[in-house]
Amino acid sequence: MVRLDFALSAPQSAFRVAPLTVDIAFRLKEIARTAVPDLPDRVIAATALVLGFPLVTRDGRIRASNVETIW
């Protein structure tokens, strides 16, 4: 946990905490429940859509969705 705290608080860190926003909640409907059944995974995918970032994952269900993925 100390390493995570350090990574998130270091000024030059590339890591950022992304709060759950209304925009993310609205984008959830773009991630089909049939494709990605787990709500936490859909929230992560919708967050990537809102932020405009590709998602680093090897989750086959997320990779098969409309979210740009790496890996």
C-alpha positions as CSV (number, residue, x, y, z in Angstrom):
1,M,0.0,0.0,0.0
2,V,2.9,2.3,0.7
3,R,4.2,1.9,-2.9
4,L,0.7,2.8,-4.3
5,D,0.5,5.9,-2.1
6,F,3.9,7.0,-3.2
7,A,3.0,6.3,-6.9
8,L,-0.2,8.4,-6.6
9,S,1.4,11.3,-4.7
10,A,4.7,11.7,-6.5
11,P,4.6,15.0,-8.5
12,Q,6.1,13.3,-11.6
13,S,3.9,10.2,-11.4
14,A,1.9,9.2,-14.5
15,F,-0.7,7.6,-12.2
16,R,-3.8,9.6,-11.4
17,V,-6.9,8.8,-9.4
18,A,-10.0,9.1,-11.6
19,P,-13.1,9.9,-9.6
20,L,-16.5,8.3,-10.6
21,T,-18.3,11.1,-12.4
22,V,-21.7,11.6,-14.0
23,D,-20.1,11.4,-17.4
24,I,-18.7,8.0,-16.6
25,A,-22.1,6.8,-15.3
26,F,-23.7,7.9,-18.6
27,R,-21.1,6.2,-20.7
28,L,-21.8,2.9,-18.9
29,K,-24.7,2.3,-21.4
30,E,-22.1,2.0,-24.2
31,I,-20.6,-1.1,-22.5
32,A,-23.0,-3.9,-23.2
33,R,-23.8,-5.9,-20.1
34,T,-23.9,-9.0,-22.3
35,A,-20.3,-8.3,-23.4
36,V,-18.9,-7.2,-20.0
37,P,-21.2,-8.6,-17.3
38,D,-19.3,-7.4,-14.2
39,L,-20.3,-3.8,-13.2
40,P,-16.8,-2.9,-11.9
41,D,-15.3,-3.9,-15.2
42,R,-17.9,-1.8,-17.1
43,V,-17.1,1.2,-14.8
44,I,-13.4,0.8,-15.6
45,A,-14.2,0.5,-19.3
46,A,-16.5,3.6,-19.2
47,T,-13.8,5.5,-17.4
48,A,-11.3,4.8,-20.2
49,L,-13.9,6.0,-22.7
50,V,-14.5,9.3,-20.8
51,L,-10.8,9.9,-20.4
52,G,-10.0,9.0,-23.9
53,F,-7.3,6.5,-22.9
54,P,-6.7,3.0,-24.1
55,L,-7.2,0.5,-21.3
56,V,-4.4,-1.9,-20.4
57,T,-6.1,-5.2,-19.8
58,R,-6.0,-8.8,-20.8
59,D,-9.7,-9.3,-19.9
60,G,-11.1,-10.9,-23.0
61,R,-14.6,-9.5,-22.5
62,I,-13.4,-5.9,-22.2
63,R,-11.1,-6.4,-25.2
64,A,-14.1,-7.6,-27.2
65,S,-16.1,-4.5,-26.3
66,N,-15.9,-1.1,-28.0
67,V,-13.1,0.1,-25.7
68,E,-9.7,0.6,-27.1
69,T,-7.3,-1.8,-25.3
70,I,-3.6,-2.5,-25.1
71,W,-2.2,-6.0,-24.4
